[in-house]
């Protein structure tokens, strides 16, 4: 079944599906571009790894000496010594543990020299929230912008703080940044909203080379159909994350028109 929306499906931004969609879209772009780029270029899937904890929680640490002492068998107290009963009962709690995060992205490489010509990033929720996820990404982003490598940054998430702010503090639901190394600091920014189809764009390569068109709308639509997401999305409920009142009315009208909501 096809997605009911002409552009991005806001229900795919749900944390239940978001990580899977990210990885599937990375793989779809990989399959789509490689045949178009041969024989000069090859697309590779790379991975960024970092550790993080929930920014709203505190990591409870225990000193090594304390851990060791709890593992020793304690000698019973002499009979002549009175042992006081604890005045406070211990309760079982869940500690906030470090999480190892692995984020995939794409590199377009020159086959002859193995030089990275273009990097394609699809932003994750952690990239758009304060914390190590955003720090790790922005550090990598600055390194790319200071190099001779092109950057494509795809933000299909309404929630969180955008990496690339628009002039005059304009707000849009989604953004695609295409930064050609030869034209920096100028870049192309495709800013669009939920009712709009996802814009296609030319993938930047080396100057003078034919640039393939990357049609994200078609890829997203195919992923929705191939993944049977219509079987697991409840369109009688509102999207998560929440959407604006204006978009809510538009979503309601679309779903009623598609007979997915009464």
CORCOR-V658725 format. One record per residue. N is the residue number from 1. OMEGA is omega in whole degrees, -180 to 180 (* if undefined). BURIAL is I if it has 16 or more other ideal C-beta (glycine too) atoms within 10 Angstrom, else O. D_CENTER is the distance of its C-alpha to the mean C-alpha in Angstrom with 1 decimal. Layout:
n = {N:N}
omega = {OMEGA:OMEGA}
burial = {BURIAL:BURIAL}
d_center = {D_CENTER:D_CENTER}
//
This chain:
n = {1:2:3:4:5:6:7:8:9:10:11:12:13:14:15:16:17:18:19:20:21:22:23:24:25:26:27:28:29:30:31:32:33:34:35:36:37:38:39:40:41:42:43:44:45:46:47:48:49:50:51:52:53:54:55:56:57:58:59:60:61:62:63:64:65:66:67:68:69:70:71:72:73:74:75:76:77:78:79:80:81:82:83:84:85:86:87:88:89:90:91:92:93:94:95:96:97:98:99:100:101:102:103:104:105:106:107:108:109:110:111:112:113:114:115:116:117:118:119:120:121:122:123:124:125:126:127:128:129:130:131:132:133:134:135:136:137:138:139:140:141:142:143:144:145:146:147:148:149:150:151:152:153:154:155:156:157:158:159:160:161:162:163:164:165:166:167:168:169:170:171:172:173:174:175:176:177:178:179:180:181:182:183:184:185:186:187:188:189:190:191:192:193:194:195:196:197:198:199:200:201:202:203:204:205:206:207:208:209:210:211:212:213:214:215:216:217:218:219:220:221:222:223:224:225:226:227:228:229:230:231:232:233:234:235:236:237:238:239:240:241:242:243:244:245:246:247:248:249:250:251:252:253:254:255:256:257:258:259:260:261:262}
omega = {-179:176:-179:-174:-179:-180:178:175:-175:180:177:178:177:179:178:-175:-168:-178:179:179:179:-177:179:179:175:-180:-180:177:177:-178:-177:-172:-173:178:-178:-173:-179:8:-172:-175:174:177:178:176:-180:-174:175:-176:175:177:-180:171:179:-176:-180:-176:177:175:-180:-179:178:-179:-178:-178:179:179:-179:-176:-179:-179:-179:177:-177:177:179:180:177:-176:-177:-177:179:179:-178:175:179:-178:-179:178:177:175:179:-179:174:177:173:-174:176:180:175:-176:177:-179:-180:175:-175:173:173:-175:171:-176:-175:-173:-175:176:177:-177:-177:173:178:-180:170:-173:176:177:-180:177:-174:176:176:178:-174:179:178:-180:-179:-178:-177:176:178:-179:180:178:179:-177:178:-177:177:-179:175:180:170:-177:-175:-180:179:-179:179:-174:176:-178:-180:175:-180:179:177:177:-179:178:176:-178:172:-178:-173:-178:170:180:175:-177:176:-175:-176:-175:-179:12:178:178:177:179:176:-180:-175:-175:-175:-179:-176:169:177:-176:171:180:178:179:-179:176:174:-179:180:179:178:-177:179:178:178:-176:-178:-179:179:-179:179:180:179:179:178:-178:-178:-177:-180:-178:177:-179:-174:178:177:-176:174:178:178:180:172:-2:-178:179:-178:-180:179:179:180:178:179:178:180:-180:179:-176:175:178:179:180:176:179:179:*}
burial = {O:O:I:I:I:O:I:I:I:I:I:I:I:I:O:O:I:I:O:O:I:I:O:I:I:I:O:I:I:O:O:I:I:O:O:O:I:O:O:O:I:O:I:O:O:O:O:I:O:I:O:I:O:O:O:O:O:O:O:O:O:O:O:O:O:O:O:O:O:O:O:O:O:O:O:O:O:O:O:O:O:O:O:O:O:O:O:O:O:O:O:O:O:O:O:O:O:O:O:O:O:O:I:I:I:I:I:I:I:O:O:O:O:O:O:I:I:I:I:I:I:I:I:I:I:I:I:I:I:O:O:I:I:I:O:I:I:O:O:I:I:O:O:I:O:O:O:O:I:I:I:I:I:I:I:I:I:I:O:I:O:I:I:O:O:O:O:O:O:O:O:I:I:I:I:I:I:I:I:I:I:O:O:O:O:O:I:O:O:I:I:I:I:I:O:I:O:I:O:O:I:O:I:I:I:I:O:O:O:O:I:O:O:I:O:I:I:O:I:I:I:O:I:I:O:O:O:O:I:O:O:O:I:O:I:O:O:O:I:O:O:O:I:O:O:O:I:O:O:I:I:O:O:I:I:O:O:O:O:O:I:O}
d_center = {25.0:23.3:20.7:22.8:20.8:21.6:18.1:14.7:15.3:14.2:14.8:11.9:9.6:11.5:10.1:12.6:11.0:7.3:6.8:9.8:9.1:6.2:9.1:11.8:10.8:10.8:14.1:15.4:15.1:16.8:19.6:20.0:20.5:22.5:25.6:25.6:25.3:28.0:30.3:29.3:25.5:23.2:19.5:18.1:15.0:14.4:12.7:11.9:13.3:13.9:15.4:14.6:16.2:15.7:16.5:18.9:20.9:23.3:23.6:27.2:28.9:32.3:34.6:35.7:39.3:38.5:36.7:39.7:42.2:40.8:41.2:44.9:47.6:49.4:53.2:54.8:56.4:60.2:62.1:63.7:60.5:59.1:55.3:53.7:51.3:47.9:47.7:44.0:42.4:39.1:36.2:33.3:29.9:26.4:25.1:21.6:20.9:18.6:15.5:14.7:11.0:10.5:7.7:9.1:10.0:13.3:16.6:19.6:22.7:26.3:28.1:31.3:30.0:26.6:25.4:21.8:22.2:18.7:15.2:12.4:8.9:6.0:3.9:1.2:4.7:6.5:6.4:8.0:10.4:13.5:13.8:13.4:9.6:10.3:13.6:12.7:10.5:13.2:15.9:14.7:14.4:17.9:19.3:18.3:19.7:22.9:23.3:24.6:21.3:19.7:16.1:14.0:10.9:9.3:8.0:8.5:7.8:11.2:10.7:10.6:12.4:11.8:11.9:14.8:17.4:19.8:23.5:25.6:22.6:22.0:19.2:17.4:14.8:12.7:13.1:13.4:15.0:17.4:19.2:22.2:23.7:27.2:26.6:24.9:24.8:24.7:21.6:20.9:18.5:18.0:17.5:17.9:18.0:17.6:21.1:20.6:19.9:16.9:18.9:19.7:20.1:21.9:20.1:21.7:23.9:27.1:29.5:31.9:29.8:29.0:25.4:24.0:22.5:18.9:18.9:15.5:17.3:19.4:16.6:14.7:18.2:19.2:16.2:17.2:20.7:20.5:18.3:20.9:18.6:21.6:23.1:20.6:19.7:22.4:22.9:25.7:23.2:21.2:17.4:15.1:13.9:17.3:18.2:21.0:24.6:24.9:22.0:23.2:26.5:25.1:23.0:26.2:28.3:26.2:26.1:29.8:30.6:28.8:30.8:27.8:28.9:32.4}
//
